[in-house]
Amino acid sequence: MQLTVNKSVADKKIFDVFFIMLIFGAVLRFAIGVGYYNPQDTLWYKAWAMELQGGLFDIYLKADQISLDYPPIYLFFLKITGAIYKITGEEVHNYTEMFIMKLWPIFGDILCSVAIFKVLKPKSPKAAIAASALWMFNPSVIFNCAFWGQTDSIMCLLLLVSFVTLENKKPVLASMLFAIAGMTKYQCLFFTPLFLAELFVKFKFSKAVQGICGAAATVAAVFLPFMIGSKNPLLFFDVYLKGQGTYPYCTLNAYNVYGIFGLNWEEDTLGTPSLYALSFVLIAVLIGFMVFCYIYAKRPSVWVLGFVFMNTLFMFMTRMHERYQFVVLIFILMAAIQHKHRGFFYSFVGMSLITFVNQAVPMFSWRSDNSFFDRNYGELMVTFSILNLALYFVTTYISVKFILKNKATSRVAEGEATA
């Protein structure tokens, strides 16, 4: 009886700490979000939101005119954003505009912290608090949603929920959630090989097929009204192929190997074979590595593999934007907490810092002509790209060593925390 009471009191204290942390994190985000005016990308969202008031399901008929390059899920949220503007009027104060346009990114970011806490709490309430705090007060995360107003935390939230649901032995629901993730942000599709590997390796073939069917049904249910509205039965392929071909450049401000060689905004389709074609060879090699891990590795952790897979794509594949590395944060954070691994924790710190810099430097350069960031942009890109490549090799070594070595013989060498 006493143990039950003590546990109840401890759980209440844990929840109180989490709730206070959540309030502080939310207030911090809204204070920054409202106070920092950023027209980069947010005004595109505003243009789409206003256009959506004329109709939702036929919006892709006007995709070229309004530069719409998003899959459909986020458009439902922007429809609500447009409705808010109808109440306030389109011409509002900068503070009000930033509140409206950053509302969904901040809300998604807070939900991601909640999801991290809920997922980890049954295993370790203290670890759940720590992980949620590392996300809630992470400078890279705060910059992404509050300063910029981007939706990458929503992507992280959906990927986290998808893979956790798969770990919890619910393949059909997990597949449907992954389909929703893929219809929210293009970048989620990079994780398709990993999701399929988990689905077919960890479950019976019939269950895996049911999952694929559930995902297909989800995609059809979402896309069908848009297909009818746009009078285009091939809309699904048009949306994703167009999105892939919108920015045919080696790197778009991304600190990777192409940044080292000054290939920012240089076309990747030149040469034989082109760098773009070689990117698909890289994907094939990565998939082969993943198959090898599922067959021979001692610990083929989905979180570690997801981190290595996406981090490698970011560093060596063309057409990467400055924010495409951001998503690895949720995978390496989950790896650090679930595996109680000091090396992954330091990897998370390193990745948080480099993704923060990779977002901040381009934005500050765009926002202020002839500033330090603007005058030295090329040199900064080369320097931080080299640092990111060095970080890549260190974190990949830590990750591969963890995957391939037996837990019992590698605990001390890898710096794992003991119970």
Secondary structure by P-SEA (a helix, b strand, c coil): caaaaaaaaaaaaaaaaaaaaaaaaaaaaaaaaaacccccaaaaaaaaaaaacccccccccccccccccccccaaaaaaaaaaaaaaacccccaaaaaaaaaaaaaaaaaaaaaaaaaacccccaaaaaaaaaaaaacaaaaaaccccccaaaaaaaaaaaaaaaaaaccaaaaaaaaaaaaacccccccaaaaaaaaaaaaccaaaaaaaaaaaaaaaaaaaaaaaaaacccaaaaaaaaaaaacccccccccccccccccccccccccccccaaaaaaaaaaaaaaaaaaaacccccccaaaaaaaaaaaaaaccccccccccccaaaaaaaaaaaaccaaaaaaaaaaaaaaaaaaaaaaaaaaccccccccaaaaaaaaaaaaaaaaaaaaaaaaaaaacccccccccccccccc
